[in-house]
């Protein structure tokens, strides 16, 4: 069971706060862009920790044990009713309804679009936009080209949980034990957005224990699973 961090920018946190979305966290989405980086390496059984930076302090926002990994397209269509700009996966065609008075129904695929149903490849699965499904704000992507969704039913609340500054040098990240390194800091020894953003980072076992420790208060209070939490303070 591996642990990963992914960076949530302040604009995303402002969006969640405005929507009153404090979890529990249900999904982490990944795209082909660094703003919402790929989570293609995450597997069922792993744990994802969204983080942010506030005043130079590393903030852990939530903890999501991954129970399902699938295409972002399938997740968003099922959980929100709309694919919300997700990439259409191979083997799927999205029926695009007529608009602006036109009577042509288009079928969009990963490889392009066709105008006639009979021109679709044999065996392709046809999907269409569904009725809206009630969902939380964080279940919508904050960037285009959503590719993968890692979801679970036992996520924590979404709230600020700071990592004590003296523990920052102990945090190690890397794909293998021999390649694990601490987070980069600036000339003042401070973390920056560049230290955290752009990639989903796999953490060492000790780093995962440190991250899990900030959720002990949640567990003692019984808040994991969605009971009352403090609002996001960013």
N, C-alpha and C positions, 0 to 999 in steps of 0.2 A: 504493500500500500504506500504509494508515493504521495508527497505533498507538493503543491505548485502554488505560486503567487501570480496574480494578474492585476494590472494597474487599472483603477477606475479614476478617470480625471474629475476635477472639481465640477465641471459643467454637468457631468452625469450625476454627481451627488446633489447638486442644486435641483436637478430635474426630479430625483427621487424624493427630496425633501418637500418640494412643491406638491408632489402627488401624494404625500403622506405615506410613502412606501418604506416601511421599516422591516419588511420581511414577513414571515421567514423566507430566506433566500431559496429559490426553487431551481434556478438555472444560471449557468455562466455560458455566454455565447462567445464564439471566436469567429474571426473573419480573415480575409486575405490581406488586411491592412494592419499596420502597426498600432493604430489607435485602439483597435479592439483585436489584439493579436491572436494568432492561430492557437487552438487547443487540441490540435490533431494528435498529439502524443499522449493526451490524458486518456486513462482507461477506467473501466468500471472498477470500483474499489479504491480509487485514488481520492484525494481530498484537495479541493481548490479553495484558496483564501484570497478574495479580492482585497486589495490594499490601496491606500492613497497616502499622500504626503500633506501634512498640515503644519505650517510654521517650522519646517525642518524635522518634524516628528513623524516616524513611520506609524501609520494607523492601520490596524487590521479591521476590516469592515464586517466580514462574515466568514463562516466556515460551511462549505458544502461537500458532504460525502457524496461521491458520484455513484449513482445507481443505474444510469442509462446514458449512453453516448450514441448520437444519431445526427443526421443532417439537420442543419438549422432550418432548412425548408420544411421538413416534416414536423419538427417540433413547433415552429411558429404557426403553421397551418392548423395543427391540432389544438394547440393551447391558446391561440389568439384569434383564429379564424382567417388570418391574413399572413401571407408569407413575408411581408414587411421588408422587401428588398433583398431577401436571401437569395443566394445563388441557387438556380434550379439544378438539381443533381442529374447525373447521367441516368437514362432510363425513365425519365419523367417528362411529361409535357403539361404545361399550365394553360388551361383554356382561358383566353382573354376575351371578355365579353365586349360586344360592340360599344362604341362611344362616338360622340359628336355626330349622331345621325347616321353613322355607317352601319351596314348590315353584315359586315364580314367578321367572322370569328377567327381570331388568330390563335395559333398554338405555339407557345414559346418553349424551347428546349435548351439544354446546355449548349448544344451545337448551333443554335439559331432559331428561326421561326418559320412556320409554314402557314398557309392560308386555308388549306383543306385537311380535314380529318383523315381522308384516305391517303394523304401524302406522308402521314406519320410512319415511322419505322414499326415493323411488326413487334408486338409484345410490349409496347411502351405503355406506361401507366399514365392515365390522364387525370389531372387534378384541377380543381377550380377554387376560387375564393369562396370561403364559407361565411355563414353568419358570424358576427362578432361573438367572441367567447370572453366572459369576464376574466380578467387577469391582472397581475400586479405590474407596476411600471417597469421594474427591472427585467421583466420577461420580454420586453421589447428591446431590440438592438439599438445601441447608441451610435452605430456606424453602419454603413452599407456593406453589401457583399457578405452577409452572414453565411458561414460555411458549416460550422459544427455547433452542436448544443450538448452540453454535459449537464444532466439534471438529476434531482434526487428529492426525496420526500422528508429528509431529516436534516435540513439546513438550519442554521442559526438565524437569529434576528440580524438585521442590518443596523449596526450601531458602531460608533468609534471606540476602538480598543487600542490604546497606544502601547507600543513596544518600548520599554525603558531604554533610554539612550545608551546606558552602559552595556547593554546586550547586543547592540548593533554590530560591533566587530566580531561577535561570535556567530553571526548568521552567515551560512555558507550555501551557495547555489551553484548548480552545474549538472550536466546530464549524467555524469558518473562520479564516483567518490574521488577518483584521481584528478578530476577536472573542476572540483568544487572550489569556488573562490568567494570572498566577501563582496558585498555590494560596493560599487565605486562611490567615492565621495569627492567633493570639491577640495580646493586648496585649504579650506577652513575645517576640513574633516566632516562636512555636513552632507547628508543625502540630498540629491536633487531629483527632479522629475525624470531626468535622463537615466538616473540610477535604477529606476523601477519600470519605466514604460518601454513599449516596443516589443517586448517578448514575454512569453509565459515562462517562468523560471522554476525548475525543479529544485527542491530544497533538500538539504542533508537531513538525516534522521534526528540529529540534535536540534536543528533549526525547527523542525516540525514539532518537537516537544516544547520548544519555547513558544511557538505560535499557539499550540493547544493550551498552554498554561493561561493565556489571556482569556480563555473561555471558561475557566474553572468557576469564576464568579457567576457566570450565566447558569451553569449547571447547578450550582448550589442554590440559586434563586429560582430554578425551574423555568428559566426564560427561553431555553432552546426549544423551538417549535412554535414560537409566535406569541408569547404572552407579552405584557407591557414592557417597553424598552425606552431608553432615553432617545430623543430625536437626534438625528445627525447634526453635529455642531459645526459642520463646514459650510 
